[in-house]
Amino acid sequence: MNKQKAMAIAKWAWMVIVVIGLVYYFIRNGQNLLEYLHAISPIKVLLSFGLLLIGKLMLAELSRRSINSVHWKPTYRKMLYLYSTIQLSKYLPGGIWHFVGRFGLYKYYGLDNRESSVFMIIENIWVVISAFFFGVIFILGNPKIMNLIGLPLDSITANLIIFFCLILWVLINILTDRYLHSGKTNILRSLSNLLIQGAVWFFIGLSFFVLLPNQYWNWEVLNTSLGSFSLGWSLGYVTIFAPSGIGIREGFIAAAMSPYMRAEEALIYATLSRLVWIFTEVSLGIIVEVLFGSGKIQDLFKSNHK
């Protein structure tokens, strides 16, 4: 059995496990689930959608910044269209089609295989590393979470780790930006990349927090929500057998939020956040298709080869 076939089997097996687990959970907690869902305000769902949309718009800008080619320098509007429409292909069986689609389009617009690979790798480094460091920084700042995972840290040690995470995050941005621009260092440009990355995970994490009941709206839960969502996302992203990190992200969020609420309650809001995520991606894809699609997209891209 080759690796590709084994990975496909692992992904389907994981999906089956997740589905069975959800069905079992809903059967045992059906009444509580209905009570939780009934208590969720539509206004909160709409607010979560808006905050997540802001994060997605910033991700498109981060994607645009990862491309520095003499052949093609897309405007933000062009990159937003590509990012928003191609992202939808990740929901197709296989989980790799958004990478395949992006690689094909980069090649179509004049980028060679090396350039396409480099730009996609740097973009993924920015997104995954920023999610990881952002999450670690907020998690380390919460003694309850550290005690929960069996790593109690005094404030000095935690602050030192946070400081080194920030330094490493800055260095990674400087080095990747330097590589993109042929060895030319621009500290301000690197720091602006870092600020965009941090803003992405702030708004995305906030989109999860606003779904929680009002009694959980405090600074400590906010910090935990921001950290657990971004760190859970990064862990799910690098777990190759879990398509879109399903199950990994929700499980980590539920565990991290357990000092403040019942694990099953946290799981419900993490699952609802997943649904809002999917709805936001689909909605954004439809919006950009309406704005830039059909005949309009020809005008949008007609200058790409100039």
BAFI-3210 file (N, C-alpha, C; in Angstrom, 3 decimals, decimal comma, padded with zeros to 6 digits):
// residues 306
n [1|2|3|4|5|6|7|8|9|10|11|12|13|14|15|16|17|18|19|20|21|22|23|24|25|26|27|28|29|30|31|32|33|34|35|36|37|38|39|40|41|42|43|44|45|46|47|48|49|50|51|52|53|54|55|56|57|58|59|60|61|62|63|64|65|66|67|68|69|70|71|72|73|74|75|76|77|78|79|80|81|82|83|84|85|86|87|88|89|90|91|92|93|94|95|96|97|98|99|100|101|102|103|104|105|106|107|108|109|110|111|112|113|114|115|116|117|118|119|120|121|122|123|124|125|126|127|128|129|130|131|132|133|134|135|136|137|138|139|140|141|142|143|144|145|146|147|148|149|150|151|152|153|154|155|156|157|158|159|160|161|162|163|164|165|166|167|168|169|170|171|172|173|174|175|176|177|178|179|180|181|182|183|184|185|186|187|188|189|190|191|192|193|194|195|196|197|198|199|200|201|202|203|204|205|206|207|208|209|210|211|212|213|214|215|216|217|218|219|220|221|222|223|224|225|226|227|228|229|230|231|232|233|234|235|236|237|238|239|240|241|242|243|244|245|246|247|248|249|250|251|252|253|254|255|256|257|258|259|260|261|262|263|264|265|266|267|268|269|270|271|272|273|274|275|276|277|278|279|280|281|282|283|284|285|286|287|288|289|290|291|292|293|294|295|296|297|298|299|300|301|302|303|304|305|306]
n.u [000,838|000,676|001,862|000,086|-002,401|-002,673|-002,855|-005,253|-007,044|-006,667|-007,685|-010,407|-011,097|-010,721|-012,708|-014,986|-014,771|-015,043|-017,665|-019,170|-018,562|-019,756|-022,464|-022,966|-022,477|-024,487|-026,769|-026,622|-026,603|-028,694|-030,893|-029,677|-028,170|-030,110|-031,079|-028,833|-028,458|-030,841|-030,461|-028,634|-028,078|-029,301|-028,160|-025,598|-024,526|-024,529|-022,755|-020,459|-020,071|-019,466|-017,040|-015,397|-015,391|-013,905|-011,405|-010,934|-010,749|-008,395|-006,645|-006,582|-005,130|-002,693|-002,046|-001,695|000,583|002,487|003,330|005,793|006,659|008,167|006,613|003,931|001,988|-000,419|-003,286|-004,994|-007,734|-007,806|-006,441|-008,140|-010,362|-009,291|-008,366|-010,751|-012,474|-011,021|-010,533|-012,850|-012,660|-011,408|-013,231|-013,911|-013,681|-010,633|-009,146|-007,001|-007,359|-007,558|-004,925|-003,889|-005,409|-004,584|-001,863|-001,998|-003,175|-001,263|000,805|-000,387|-000,511|002,092|004,066|006,772|007,364|009,027|008,783|006,011|005,834|007,500|006,161|003,706|004,561|005,728|003,492|001,939|003,652|003,580|000,840|000,358|002,434|001,943|-000,604|000,048|002,008|000,542|-001,511|-000,046|001,113|-001,135|-002,189|-000,118|-000,197|-002,193|-002,687|-004,507|-004,973|-002,404|-001,993|-003,959|-002,995|-000,878|001,497|002,450|003,502|005,579|005,051|007,249|008,738|006,784|006,415|008,966|009,035|006,957|008,120|010,324|008,910|007,681|009,981|011,001|008,885|008,963|011,518|011,151|009,348|010,936|013,007|011,637|010,399|012,677|013,759|011,772|012,162|014,604|016,872|016,760|016,250|013,502|012,441|010,103|008,190|008,230|007,334|004,797|003,643|003,616|001,866|-000,519|-000,881|-001,240|-003,588|-005,355|-005,753|-006,713|-009,251|-010,469|-010,378|-011,921|-014,345|-015,185|-015,375|-017,514|-019,722|-020,219|-022,133|-023,359|-022,510|-019,964|-018,456|-015,726|-012,423|-010,571|-011,709|-011,936|-009,215|-008,472|-010,161|-009,233|-006,603|-006,969|-008,499|-006,893|-004,551|-005,650|-006,565|-004,125|-002,961|-004,854|-004,537|-001,997|-002,359|-002,474|-004,187|-006,678|-009,177|-009,362|-008,792|-010,814|-012,394|-009,942|-009,417|-011,842|-011,805|-009,506|-010,194|-012,411|-011,162|-009,371|-011,132|-012,369|-011,817|-013,619|-016,156|-018,489|-017,178|-018,696|-020,370|-018,567|-017,728|-020,003|-020,165|-017,761|-018,250|-020,404|-019,026|-017,437|-019,402|-020,206|-017,827|-017,668|-019,978|-019,255|-017,042|-018,251|-020,154|-018,482|-017,195|-019,352|-020,044|-017,744|-017,771|-020,108|-019,442|-017,017|-017,051|-017,892|-018,251|-016,978|-014,668|-012,881|-012,127|-010,968|-008,664|-007,328|-004,995|-002,975|-000,794|000,768]
n.v [-001,194|002,153|005,420|007,496|006,253|005,124|007,432|008,511|006,574|006,870|009,460|009,147|007,254|008,738|010,688|009,079|008,231|010,699|011,431|009,305|009,724|012,257|011,680|009,856|011,523|013,506|011,974|011,217|013,683|015,178|016,747|018,737|019,889|021,048|022,985|024,639|025,522|026,869|029,018|030,583|033,650|035,032|037,428|037,278|035,247|036,505|038,591|037,099|036,063|038,466|039,283|037,123|037,343|039,681|038,737|036,865|038,519|039,825|037,677|037,230|039,459|038,853|036,622|037,840|039,362|037,417|036,894|037,723|038,472|038,880|038,359|038,447|040,479|040,545|042,606|043,604|043,126|041,247|039,122|038,591|037,556|035,182|033,845|033,543|032,028|029,732|028,599|027,264|024,828|023,117|021,686|019,590|016,024|014,641|016,892|018,452|020,053|022,829|023,604|022,508|023,898|026,565|026,365|025,698|028,025|029,974|029,088|029,423|032,177|032,897|032,166|030,081|026,594|026,543|029,145|029,226|027,196|028,211|030,613|029,644|028,063|029,969|031,559|029,677|029,222|031,725|031,832|029,477|029,535|032,018|031,587|029,590|030,809|033,030|031,719|030,259|032,342|033,560|031,393|030,689|032,842|032,295|030,962|028,967|027,315|026,294|024,827|022,948|021,361|020,252|021,698|023,775|027,084|029,622|033,183|034,613|032,769|032,094|034,598|034,972|032,926|033,775|036,163|035,156|033,748|035,849|037,159|035,141|034,899|037,424|037,252|035,147|036,328|038,418|036,989|035,418|037,424|038,743|036,732|036,595|039,029|038,987|039,030|041,559|043,505|044,750|046,185|047,493|046,582|043,867|043,917|044,948|042,813|041,000|042,293|042,179|039,412|038,916|040,412|038,985|036,557|037,582|038,685|036,403|034,639|036,171|035,969|033,473|033,802|035,646|034,103|032,817|032,427|035,271|035,257|034,353|036,335|037,812|039,121|037,069|034,719|035,657|035,929|033,233|032,163|033,399|032,390|029,547|029,034|029,859|028,345|025,788|025,729|025,789|023,356|021,588|022,118|021,141|018,504|016,000|013,897|014,697|016,172|019,611|019,999|018,997|017,983|017,901|020,644|021,367|019,614|020,456|023,098|022,635|021,321|023,308|025,282|024,162|024,841|026,850|026,257|023,540|020,722|019,629|021,727|023,662|022,305|022,377|025,110|025,372|023,709|025,072|027,364|026,284|025,790|028,411|029,277|027,740|028,701|031,375|031,222|030,120|032,114|034,341|033,451|033,417|036,125|037,430|036,254|037,244|039,956|040,046|038,009|036,015|037,933|040,114|039,208|038,882|041,496|042,050|040,488|041,083|042,511|040,951|039,761|041,777]
n.w [000,000|-000,990|000,171|-000,398|-000,732|001,791|003,355|002,409|003,296|006,039|006,427|005,740|007,663|009,996|009,644|009,815|012,471|013,783|013,017|014,113|016,807|017,198|016,708|018,780|020,953|020,628|020,909|023,592|024,829|023,918|024,880|026,450|024,452|022,784|024,518|024,833|022,179|021,761|023,386|022,121|020,655|017,620|016,853|017,928|016,369|013,890|014,466|014,955|012,408|011,026|012,278|011,679|008,940|008,601|009,454|007,412|005,171|005,776|005,653|002,931|002,112|003,315|001,841|-000,649|-000,137|000,043|-002,468|-004,686|-007,568|-010,796|-012,890|-012,193|-010,234|-008,208|-007,544|-004,506|-004,852|-006,894|-005,661|-003,547|-004,850|-006,001|-003,675|-002,167|-003,778|-004,526|-002,046|-001,421|-002,641|-000,923|000,441|-001,112|-001,653|-000,537|000,181|-000,747|-002,867|-002,928|-002,701|-005,049|-006,957|-006,464|-007,075|-009,801|-010,890|-010,255|-011,853|-014,335|-014,540|-015,077|-013,227|-012,390|-011,476|-009,205|-008,146|-007,598|-005,680|-003,629|-002,904|-001,985|000,141|001,862|002,419|003,842|005,980|007,248|008,003|009,580|011,526|012,720|013,820|015,644|017,387|018,288|019,651|021,615|023,088|024,311|025,696|027,457|029,112|030,860|033,873|034,746|032,518|032,054|034,399|034,010|031,896|033,110|033,300|035,189|035,400|036,730|036,849|035,873|034,340|032,421|031,190|030,094|028,182|026,547|025,634|024,140|022,204|020,844|019,828|018,159|016,379|015,156|013,944|012,130|010,373|009,380|008,104|006,172|004,666|003,756|002,148|000,197|-001,079|-002,367|-000,631|000,448|003,219|005,001|007,681|008,551|006,723|007,317|009,977|009,567|008,254|010,358|012,126|010,670|010,651|013,408|013,799|012,206|013,659|016,011|015,328|014,272|016,466|018,198|016,948|017,727|020,504|020,879|020,522|022,880|025,939|027,816|030,482|030,421|029,401|029,948|030,699|031,165|030,082|027,499|026,718|026,849|024,933|022,571|022,475|022,552|020,267|018,039|018,456|018,485|015,859|014,422|015,229|014,209|011,510|010,831|011,288|009,318|008,720|009,418|007,838|007,120|009,758|011,326|014,276|015,681|016,154|017,454|019,655|021,048|021,710|023,368|025,495|026,399|027,238|029,370|032,124|032,603|031,698|031,162|029,429|027,342|026,759|025,824|023,572|021,990|021,293|019,958|017,790|016,649|015,919|013,920|011,986|011,437|010,348|007,958|006,673|006,373|004,625|002,339|001,819|001,355|-000,942|-002,726|-002,732|-003,828|-006,300|-007,389|-007,456|-008,919|-010,762|-013,732|-016,639|-015,538|-014,324|-016,368|-017,021|-014,611|-014,546|-016,874|-017,109|-016,144|-017,439|-018,270]
ca.u [000,000|001,495|001,570|-001,090|-003,590|-002,764|-003,327|-006,668|-007,766|-006,602|-008,603|-011,790|-011,291|-010,878|-014,030|-015,969|-014,656|-015,614|-019,118|-019,707|-018,448|-020,761|-023,786|-023,056|-022,561|-025,787|-027,785|-026,534|-026,765|-029,630|-031,697|-028,784|-027,788|-031,223|-031,130|-027,717|-028,708|-031,964|-029,996|-027,705|-028,748|-028,961|-027,286|-024,243|-024,087|-024,252|-021,531|-019,383|-019,874|-018,798|-015,665|-014,673|-015,229|-012,762|-010,211|-010,742|-010,285|-006,982|-005,902|-006,383|-004,017|-001,484|-001,769|-001,165|001,937|003,418|003,710|006,664|007,109|008,260|005,598|002,554|001,828|-001,869|-003,855|-005,754|-009,017|-007,555|-006,090|-009,339|-011,186|-008,647|-008,347|-012,099|-013,098|-010,238|-010,661|-014,023|-012,336|-010,882|-014,325|-014,025|-012,963|-009,203|-008,622|-005,794|-007,661|-007,286|-003,506|-003,735|-005,983|-003,715|-000,625|-002,311|-003,400|000,019|001,541|-001,077|-000,186|003,500|005,004|007,268|007,084|009,774|008,161|004,710|006,067|008,055|005,142|002,714|005,195|005,858|002,145|001,533|004,481|003,018|-000,467|000,441|003,299|001,269|-001,663|000,679|002,597|-000,540|-002,184|000,851|001,271|-002,327|-002,355|000,892|-000,573|-003,335|-002,234|-005,473|-004,751|-001,129|-002,209|-004,810|-002,197|000,209|002,713|002,327|004,657|005,498|004,833|008,515|009,029|005,789|006,712|010,179|008,659|006,187|009,076|011,075|007,965|007,539|011,232|011,067|007,845|009,504|012,630|010,618|008,798|012,037|013,737|010,810|010,249|013,984|013,871|010,845|012,635|015,977|017,885|016,586|015,524|012,682|011,878|008,724|007,341|008,136|006,480|003,414|003,173|003,341|000,658|-001,659|-001,055|-001,847|-004,962|-006,139|-006,155|-007,511|-010,639|-011,013|-010,630|-013,030|-015,583|-015,601|-015,708|-018,804|-020,802|-020,400|-023,135|-022,888|-021,845|-018,553|-017,802|-014,773|-011,094|-009,878|-012,280|-011,573|-007,837|-008,455|-010,832|-008,316|-005,482|-007,363|-008,972|-005,790|-003,669|-006,388|-006,570|-002,795|-002,788|-005,698|-004,012|-000,836|-002,764|-002,796|-005,248|-007,961|-009,514|-009,675|-008,581|-012,065|-012,242|-008,751|-009,661|-012,942|-011,386|-008,561|-010,935|-013,225|-010,264|-008,820|-012,186|-012,981|-011,800|-014,658|-017,468|-018,482|-016,524|-019,694|-020,860|-017,523|-017,730|-021,132|-019,827|-016,689|-018,901|-021,145|-018,030|-017,077|-020,490|-020,093|-016,634|-018,042|-020,939|-018,522|-016,244|-019,162|-020,736|-017,455|-017,015|-020,494|-019,966|-016,712|-018,185|-021,093|-018,767|-015,913|-017,159|-018,411|-017,545|-016,188|-013,369|-011,992|-011,563|-010,176|-007,387|-006,827|-003,661|-002,070|000,405|001,519]
ca.v [000,000|003,352|006,420|008,283|005,450|004,994|008,705|008,622|005,687|007,481|010,604|008,651|006,606|009,807|011,278|008,134|008,302|011,982|011,373|008,386|010,406|013,316|011,051|009,320|012,654|014,150|011,067|011,255|015,043|015,852|017,750|019,859|020,529|021,896|024,142|025,528|026,123|027,795|030,208|031,351|034,758|035,227|038,604|036,807|034,498|037,513|039,273|036,141|036,052|039,699|039,268|036,119|037,903|040,601|037,898|036,272|039,585|040,044|036,529|037,451|040,411|038,118|035,801|038,728|039,770|036,290|036,796|038,785|037,926|039,834|037,972|038,718|041,123|040,752|043,597|042,972|042,666|040,013|038,056|038,260|036,670|033,873|033,225|033,221|030,986|028,491|028,021|026,396|023,498|022,244|020,851|018,435|014,863|014,658|017,943|019,113|020,702|024,264|023,754|022,202|025,008|027,736|026,083|025,786|029,422|030,658|028,688|030,018|033,601|033,134|031,738|028,728|025,666|026,931|030,344|028,850|026,427|029,104|031,548|028,913|027,646|031,139|031,908|028,719|029,484|032,895|031,557|028,451|030,001|033,101|030,980|028,859|031,733|033,806|030,854|029,951|033,547|033,769|030,247|030,779|033,911|031,865|029,905|027,868|026,396|025,628|023,821|021,907|020,451|019,730|022,488|025,038|027,962|030,886|034,301|035,010|031,786|032,264|035,840|034,757|032,120|034,667|037,078|034,429|033,458|037,089|037,370|034,144|035,274|038,558|036,782|034,364|037,288|039,133|036,070|035,056|038,621|038,950|035,744|036,992|040,231|038,779|039,413|042,939|043,550|045,916|045,890|047,980|045,669|042,625|044,153|045,091|041,444|040,413|042,925|041,607|038,050|038,992|040,894|037,875|035,610|038,303|038,762|035,044|034,155|036,950|035,457|032,354|034,295|036,327|033,108|032,297|033,119|036,523|035,059|034,032|037,475|038,515|039,174|035,783|033,826|036,216|035,534|031,790|031,924|033,799|031,462|028,166|028,894|029,935|027,203|024,621|025,770|025,410|021,926|020,897|022,326|020,280|017,103|015,745|012,911|015,307|017,190|020,928|019,961|018,687|017,142|018,334|022,015|021,386|018,925|021,294|024,231|022,136|021,045|024,567|026,071|023,387|025,480|027,883|025,707|022,100|020,390|019,439|023,055|024,265|021,591|022,871|026,413|025,147|023,155|026,173|028,211|025,594|026,026|029,814|029,314|027,222|029,634|032,589|030,934|029,972|033,427|035,185|032,966|033,880|037,590|037,837|035,786|038,217|041,227|039,970|036,823|036,034|038,845|041,066|038,648|039,096|042,823|042,024|039,827|041,317|043,111|040,089|039,373|042,953]
ca.w [000,000|-001,049|001,200|-000,772|-000,433|003,244|003,888|002,063|004,218|007,369|006,453|005,783|008,968|010,983|009,446|010,350|013,929|014,218|012,826|015,125|018,089|017,262|016,832|020,140|021,866|020,498|021,465|025,049|025,350|023,020|025,561|026,777|023,193|022,358|025,425|024,490|020,871|021,902|024,111|021,287|019,993|016,195|016,742|018,189|015,185|012,865|014,874|014,726|010,956|010,636|012,757|010,903|007,602|008,675|009,480|006,085|004,275|006,091|005,154|001,495|001,999|003,662|000,668|-001,695|000,239|-000,103|-003,878|-005,181|-008,841|-011,911|-013,872|-011,769|-008,931|-008,126|-006,637|-003,428|-005,368|-007,631|-004,727|-002,784|-005,681|-006,074|-002,349|-001,691|-004,599|-004,482|-000,713|-001,356|-003,166|000,131|000,932|-001,983|-001,124|-000,784|001,036|-001,264|-004,144|-002,873|-003,018|-006,472|-007,705|-006,320|-007,810|-011,222|-011,268|-010,214|-013,055|-015,487|-014,608|-015,403|-012,207|-012,620|-010,379|-008,011|-007,586|-007,038|-004,454|-002,606|-002,442|-001,209|001,396|002,733|002,891|004,867|007,165|007,922|008,603|010,627|012,606|013,440|014,629|016,753|018,355|018,878|020,615|022,726|023,906|025,144|026,594|028,513|030,021|031,664|034,801|034,838|031,401|032,275|035,441|033,440|031,074|033,919|033,136|035,931|035,243|037,442|035,931|035,243|033,293|031,362|030,469|029,304|027,025|025,683|025,017|023,120|021,112|020,071|019,099|017,092|015,418|014,398|013,123|011,012|009,417|008,730|007,222|005,017|003,844|003,118|001,070|-000,868|-001,758|-002,857|000,338|000,907|004,489|005,281|008,996|008,631|005,955|008,089|011,142|009,104|008,023|011,671|012,668|009,952|011,151|014,739|013,661|011,658|014,703|016,992|014,864|014,141|017,823|018,743|016,347|018,572|021,838|020,929|020,520|024,226|026,759|028,415|031,774|030,175|028,775|030,805|030,093|031,273|029,081|026,196|026,428|026,611|023,650|021,501|022,425|022,249|018,896|017,084|018,651|018,008|014,390|013,920|015,460|013,248|010,158|010,591|011,440|007,910|008,548|009,795|006,840|007,689|011,210|012,008|015,457|016,421|016,613|018,418|020,870|021,788|022,270|024,479|026,621|026,915|027,862|030,450|033,452|032,710|031,359|030,935|028,165|026,289|026,383|024,985|022,293|021,208|020,728|018,986|016,593|016,036|015,279|012,671|011,030|011,029|009,487|006,639|006,090|005,994|003,429|001,209|001,551|000,753|-002,301|-003,530|-002,846|-004,785|-007,623|-007,862|-007,712|-009,874|-011,607|-015,102|-017,530|-014,764|-013,989|-017,495|-016,819|-013,389|-014,777|-018,215|-017,072|-015,392|-018,181|-018,689]
c.u [000,883|001,021|000,302|-002,379|-003,780|-003,295|-004,810|-007,521|-007,801|-007,583|-010,048|-012,091|-011,507|-012,251|-015,118|-015,972|-015,302|-017,137|-019,757|-019,673|-019,495|-022,169|-023,988|-023,238|-023,947|-026,913|-027,806|-026,850|-027,749|-030,404|-030,861|-028,387|-028,871|-031,322|-030,027|-027,993|-029,823|-031,515|-029,071|-028,469|-028,331|-028,038|-025,832|-023,686|-023,721|-022,963|-020,317|-019,041|-019,093|-017,337|-014,814|-014,426|-014,050|-011,453|-009,901|-010,239|-008,809|-006,116|-005,634|-005,231|-002,691|-001,063|-001,165|000,280|002,954|003,914|004,566|007,332|007,191|007,178|004,207|002,546|000,347|-002,243|-004,614|-007,062|-008,869|-007,283|-007,286|-010,232|-010,596|-008,717|-009,729|-012,751|-012,347|-010,355|-011,816|-013,705|-011,780|-011,967|-014,606|-013,261|-011,488|-008,495|-007,396|-006,094|-007,463|-005,809|-003,257|-004,241|-005,113|-002,437|-000,856|-002,501|-002,102|000,829|000,937|-000,700|001,309|004,509|005,477|007,027|007,791|009,136|006,834|004,880|006,542|006,978|004,089|003,282|005,295|004,500|001,703|002,368|003,900|001,726|-000,349|001,272|002,624|000,156|-001,075|001,216|001,532|-001,239|-001,332|000,985|000,077|-002,539|-001,372|000,557|-001,728|-002,918|-003,197|-005,250|-003,461|-001,244|-003,019|-003,995|-000,965|001,528|002,579|003,615|004,479|005,462|006,118|008,855|008,073|006,082|007,966|009,866|007,870|007,120|009,847|010,179|007,800|008,788|011,321|010,067|008,339|010,609|012,150|010,037|009,895|012,745|012,915|010,600|011,550|014,164|012,973|011,401|014,136|017,035|017,781|015,707|014,769|011,923|010,415|007,769|007,156|007,218|005,023|002,821|002,779|002,069|-000,594|-001,936|-001,724|-003,292|-005,881|-006,660|-006,895|-008,976|-011,262|-011,305|-011,796|-014,365|-016,093|-016,092|-017,115|-019,973|-021,136|-021,482|-022,531|-022,152|-020,364|-017,798|-016,969|-013,396|-010,399|-010,393|-011,957|-010,162|-007,740|-009,092|-009,908|-007,188|-005,876|-007,819|-007,810|-004,844|-004,347|-006,430|-005,228|-002,547|-003,626|-005,149|-002,868|-001,146|-003,310|-003,914|-006,636|-008,296|-009,994|-009,550|-009,814|-011,831|-011,067|-008,980|-010,722|-012,554|-010,439|-009,283|-011,743|-012,364|-009,758|-009,863|-012,792|-012,836|-012,943|-016,065|-017,345|-017,932|-017,536|-020,281|-019,856|-017,496|-018,856|-020,780|-018,678|-017,261|-019,699|-020,188|-017,569|-018,131|-020,465|-018,913|-016,987|-018,986|-020,232|-017,720|-017,127|-019,749|-019,728|-017,186|-018,120|-020,415|-018,944|-017,047|-019,202|-020,410|-017,772|-016,051|-017,685|-017,583|-016,635|-014,789|-012,393|-011,346|-010,614|-008,777|-006,737|-005,421|-002,607|-000,747|001,188|002,820]
c.v [001,258|004,385|007,207|007,549|005,312|006,273|008,900|007,768|006,293|008,644|010,148|007,984|007,648|010,454|010,383|008,189|009,575|011,943|010,472|009,042|011,491|012,737|010,525|010,444|013,296|013,276|011,168|012,637|015,861|016,982|018,984|020,624|021,486|023,151|025,141|026,258|027,159|029,105|031,092|032,416|034,846|036,422|038,199|036,040|035,470|038,271|038,373|036,068|037,290|039,724|038,275|036,607|038,872|039,818|037,297|037,300|039,885|038,886|036,655|038,430|039,724|037,227|036,634|039,109|038,647|036,140|038,000|038,273|039,027|039,568|038,443|039,306|041,465|041,891|042,861|042,395|041,352|038,848|037,631|037,306|035,264|033,143|032,715|032,095|029,662|027,815|027,033|024,981|022,570|021,350|019,661|017,264|014,909|015,724|018,669|019,993|022,202|024,545|023,531|023,361|026,246|027,547|026,217|027,219|030,230|030,348|029,334|031,484|033,878|032,702|030,327|027,875|026,072|028,137|030,003|028,129|027,322|030,012|030,852|028,457|028,818|031,576|030,983|028,871|030,651|032,559|030,595|028,936|031,110|032,560|030,289|029,810|032,570|032,985|030,571|031,147|033,747|032,612|030,325|031,857|033,552|030,719|028,722|026,832|025,627|024,559|022,652|020,894|019,941|020,443|023,822|025,852|029,201|032,019|034,709|034,074|031,940|033,505|035,717|033,951|032,963|035,621|036,381|034,051|034,688|037,353|036,407|034,448|036,426|038,095|035,983|035,284|038,034|038,236|035,697|036,245|038,925|037,985|036,117|038,136|040,183|039,334|040,831|042,964|044,865|045,632|046,315|047,061|044,353|042,785|044,339|043,729|040,790|040,993|042,388|040,204|038,054|039,434|039,801|036,994|036,277|038,320|037,370|034,448|034,875|036,464|034,229|032,848|034,885|035,358|032,627|033,077|034,311|036,315|034,711|035,205|038,228|038,377|037,820|034,791|034,323|035,785|034,043|031,460|032,251|032,785|030,071|028,014|028,895|028,741|025,917|024,563|025,298|023,914|021,115|020,986|021,371|018,809|016,634|014,735|013,458|016,416|018,485|020,952|019,594|017,698|017,568|019,724|022,036|020,723|019,764|022,468|023,788|021,880|022,340|025,386|025,375|024,008|026,458|027,351|024,205|021,815|020,235|020,770|023,744|023,611|022,072|024,195|026,307|024,596|024,232|027,120|027,600|025,846|027,465|029,983|028,873|028,190|030,906|032,358|030,808|031,333|034,348|034,764|033,442|035,384|038,007|037,357|036,752|039,528|041,152|038,849|037,094|036,970|039,788|040,532|038,811|040,481|042,850|041,481|040,188|041,904|042,210|039,816|040,574|043,073]
c.w [000,000|-000,023|000,893|-000,434|001,074|003,876|003,602|003,001|005,619|007,488|006,556|007,122|010,054|010,866|010,021|011,875|014,463|014,129|013,880|016,508|018,264|017,453|018,248|021,153|021,831|021,041|022,991|025,623|024,519|023,681|025,914|025,527|022,726|023,230|025,092|023,181|020,944|022,556|023,271|020,507|018,522|015,984|016,978|016,996|014,068|013,187|014,646|013,246|010,511|011,046|011,970|009,477|007,557|008,667|008,129|005,083|004,524|005,608|003,655|001,263|002,325|002,493|-000,454|-001,403|000,077|-001,535|-004,260|-006,458|-009,893|-012,937|-013,485|-010,363|-008,771|-007,186|-005,540|-003,953|-006,126|-006,679|-003,896|-003,563|-005,716|-004,743|-001,959|-002,494|-004,511|-003,120|-000,623|-001,821|-002,094|000,711|000,019|-001,374|-001,507|000,025|000,526|-002,465|-004,109|-003,110|-004,512|-007,327|-007,655|-007,139|-009,317|-011,692|-011,241|-011,472|-014,295|-015,659|-014,649|-014,372|-012,513|-011,375|-009,084|-007,340|-006,913|-005,713|-003,322|-002,033|-001,589|000,136|002,363|003,272|004,011|006,133|007,941|008,669|009,780|011,815|013,417|014,324|015,851|017,809|019,047|019,960|021,837|023,655|024,828|026,117|027,754|029,537|030,932|032,582|034,872|033,742|031,604|033,350|034,909|032,656|031,823|033,758|033,867|035,819|036,112|036,427|035,203|034,091|032,118|030,527|029,614|028,037|026,028|024,928|023,888|021,942|020,218|019,228|017,914|015,991|014,532|013,453|011,917|009,949|008,671|007,717|005,989|004,096|003,101|001,953|-000,106|-001,711|-002,025|-001,908|000,856|002,150|004,637|006,576|009,088|007,879|006,705|009,289|010,739|008,784|009,344|012,272|011,982|010,459|012,524|014,678|013,124|012,781|015,850|016,575|014,731|015,510|018,474|018,183|017,097|019,921|021,897|020,903|021,931|024,975|027,493|029,736|031,629|029,554|029,804|030,174|030,112|030,230|027,674|025,801|026,091|025,269|022,477|021,349|021,994|020,807|017,909|017,215|018,195|016,498|013,846|014,098|014,471|011,840|009,844|010,829|010,105|007,722|008,902|008,810|007,497|009,210|011,993|013,150|016,316|017,005|017,704|019,740|021,712|022,443|023,485|025,714|027,246|027,665|029,085|031,846|033,671|032,427|031,169|029,543|027,030|025,822|025,465|023,608|021,393|020,539|019,726|017,683|015,875|015,314|013,961|011,605|010,522|010,075|008,070|005,932|005,609|004,722|002,196|000,822|000,864|-000,685|-003,222|-003,772|-003,896|-006,192|-008,223|-008,260|-008,863|-010,900|-012,989|-015,983|-016,790|-014,481|-015,140|-017,403|-015,629|-013,651|-016,119|-018,250|-016,418|-016,107|-018,675|-017,916]
res [m|n|k|q|k|a|m|a|i|a|k|w|a|w|m|v|i|v|v|i|g|l|v|y|y|f|i|r|n|g|q|n|l|l|e|y|l|h|a|i|s|p|i|k|v|l|l|s|f|g|l|l|l|i|g|k|l|m|l|a|e|l|s|r|r|s|i|n|s|v|h|w|k|p|t|y|r|k|m|l|y|l|y|s|t|i|q|l|s|k|y|l|p|g|g|i|w|h|f|v|g|r|f|g|l|y|k|y|y|g|l|d|n|r|e|s|s|v|f|m|i|i|e|n|i|w|v|v|i|s|a|f|f|f|g|v|i|f|i|l|g|n|p|k|i|m|n|l|i|g|l|p|l|d|s|i|t|a|n|l|i|i|f|f|c|l|i|l|w|v|l|i|n|i|l|t|d|r|y|l|h|s|g|k|t|n|i|l|r|s|l|s|n|l|l|i|q|g|a|v|w|f|f|i|g|l|s|f|f|v|l|l|p|n|q|y|w|n|w|e|v|l|n|t|s|l|g|s|f|s|l|g|w|s|l|g|y|v|t|i|f|a|p|s|g|i|g|i|r|e|g|f|i|a|a|a|m|s|p|y|m|r|a|e|e|a|l|i|y|a|t|l|s|r|l|v|w|i|f|t|e|v|s|l|g|i|i|v|e|v|l|f|g|s|g|k|i|q|d|l|f|k|s|n|h|k]
***
